[in-house]
């Protein structure tokens, strides 16, 4: 008798509607290096929500933060920002926080 292939049946439950906590879990540990990957994940997470859905609006706000973070060196949300007048500041090449990111590179 020739062997039969067996097919496994996998059932996947529908994903629950995303919450602010889901978005915060993605944004919380964000760094400039991964900002755009996380931005894309949030975009996918909220894509099916209505334009006026509060979680979608929250997600869009966080996507804007991640876009700024992509041009920055840190979120710098947990403490005061260092003044740009600090001695040696001009020698720090990646000193832009997400609140004041560097301008996008042209070309």
C-alpha positions, 0 to 999 in steps of 0.5 A, a space after each residue: 500500500 502506498 503511503 497517504 499524505 495527511 493534511 493537518 487542519 489548523 484553525 485560527 481564531 479571528 483577532 480581537 479588535 485592537 486596543 490602545 494597549 496593543 498599540 502602546 505595547 508596540 510603541 513603548 520600546 521603540 527606537 529610531 532604528 525600528 521606528 518604521 517597522 513598528 509604524 508599518 505594524 501599527 498601520 496593519 493593526 488599525 487598517 480595518 478600523 473605521 476612520 473615526 474609530 478612537 483606536 485608529 485615531 490613537 494609532 495614527 497619532 503614534 504612527 506620526 510619533 514613530 515617523 518623527 522618531 525615525 529621524 531622531 535619536 530617542 523618544 526622550 519622553 521620560 525626562 527633560 531634554 538636554 539644552 542644545 547650549 550644553 557644552 559639546 552638544 554640537 559634537 553629538 551627531 544623533 542628538 535630535 529627540 522625536 519632539 524635534 527630529 532632524 529634517 528628512 534627507 533629500 535625494 
